[in-house]
Structure formats: C-alpha cells, structure tokens
Amino acid sequence: MEYQYLIDLNDEKNWLFPIVNREPNGNVWEEARTIHYPVGKESLMRVTDSVFHPQPSAHCHYHRAAYEIFFWSMAPLDYYAAGKVAEVPPGCITLHRPYEPHGFGFHALTRKVGFFHRMDMPLEDGICSALLREKQPDARRRPDFPKAGAVMTDIVRAEDPVDYRRVPWQEMDGVRSIDRPLAVERFDGVTMKMLIARWETGGVKEVWAAEMEKGFTAASNPWPLRTEMLYVTKGEVRFTVYDDTFIAYKECIVKLPKYGEYRIEALSDAVVYDVGGQTEWFLLFRDRGSICASDGARLADAEAMRELKARHGCEIRTIGKN
Ligand SMILES: [Fe+2]
C-alpha cells in the first residue's frame, strides 16, 4: 500500500481541484488549490495553498465555527482586523478565530498556505464542486444559483474596512512570527517556539516551530497513536517511517501516519512547524519545568518521563545529535 507521507506544495500533482476565483469584473483575485482534506470531528488538517493577485476589495468576512492559520510568503500584505490595519511581512503567520472579521489587501502576488479546523469542507464537497465546474462551468455565475448554505460553508461576508487605524503588525493580536514566540523551550539541537497556543484555538491544537540544528535527530514510540502533520519552511529533513525513507524540504507538508514508528534527522539547519498540533507541548514543557525545579530524581526516572509524555500526547521517545 502506498501512503503519501510527503506533499510538496510546489508540485502540481498535489493540487487537488485547483480553482481560480475572479472579481465580478472578471479579474483573477485568487488561484487556490486544496492540498489536504479535513479529517475527524474537528475537521483537522484541512490545508489549502493560494496565490492572491492585487485587488481592490479586502474580501472581509468571518466564520461562525472555523479557525484559520495562514502562513504568508512572497510579498507583504495589508491585514485588516479589529479596526486596525497592518502591513504583514512575508514569513509571518496570522490566526483568525470565529467571529473575528478579517480581510486582506494585496499589492503584489502573495502566497498563503492555510491550515484550518472546524471548517467542514470534506472531500465529497471538493468532488461535487469539480463535477459542477466540468458539467456546468457557468452555473455559479447564474443569478438563480444558491448563494448560501452548501455553496460556501461558514464564510460570512462582512462590510469592507473603512477608516481602519494603521499600526505596526506587532500591535495586531492575530499576527505571529517565529521571532516573537509566545513560549520558548531549548534542548540540545532543537529550539521549540510556540506561535499559537491551544487556548486560542478552542483547545483543538497548538502550533510550534521546531528550529533544528544540522544533525538533530528524534525518534518516535514504536506505535504512535495519532497521525501528525508537519510543515517544513527551511532546510532539509530526512524522515524514516516503517521501512520508507524520504527527504522533506522547504514548502513540503509531511504526514506521519498513526502507528508508524518514525525517525527524523535534520540534514541542514531546518525549521519544521507542527501544524497538526495535537501534542500538548506547552503543558508538557511546563510540567517538565516544574519537575526539573522540584524533583530532579523524577526527571531522571525514564518511566515517569514516559508517563508525562503520554499524558500530553507526545510520541517522541528520544532526541539526539549526530
Ligand atoms: Fe477567513
């Protein structure tokens, strides 16, 4: 059986149902492709990749249930939220929670890799939309085509921003950068940085960046109990899962399947984001810090540490440095 561990975002083979969204005047404003369809009751691991074109509308909208986490690249963009607008540099991340209206202004081609949860747009919807485009390419432009409901799940149009106050991006709550982490934990060969906390996502996930030094290694438990999703934004990392080996590089998504023991080795300095976000890294590190300060013997007790990691869903058994 073939399992797709590695999803290169730049390989068109991985663009599921690419679409082009146009303004009413016909100008292209978004080239979008679904990269991964959501799974489970929280609709986790929905991934999209879009390139936006300069456009007059900020397309302000909000969601009633969905959370969005966007990785931006290629060019700076204007981000509108909470009565403020800021220029967000490439490399930043934005977080959009339910009932937080948000809009974006683009001045050059700008790329967004999006990770969603609680936005229920399953594979069946993708297939049905693709079928509609094939059979009736103009259907969505017809005045009698339904405007709400199943057409776009949980995307509610908001008024366009007027008189928003311009501020530095650091003053926007939803903008995150690896240079301004919410928490940092250092180990030999790797620095973990929290960009999005679990209390900001309805408790569903948290997003950490792992800054790996060349030679850093990590090995999982024999049968990890959850599929994990990682996003490599810098460097090269070799993964071994079961008896399969592959190298992930910049702009690759990596899926590590439930039950598959894996090993990671950074072949260069690398940055890898935990975008599946299931491990409770923050609680794990806080608990470990407390134990470290109060009870060094327990920290050295392998069984106690195994139990601590299991409690917080951490499947990393060992880390090291080559
Ligand atoms: Fe949104």
Residues whose N, C-alpha, C, O or C-beta is under 5 A from the ligand:
A	BS01	LIG	E68
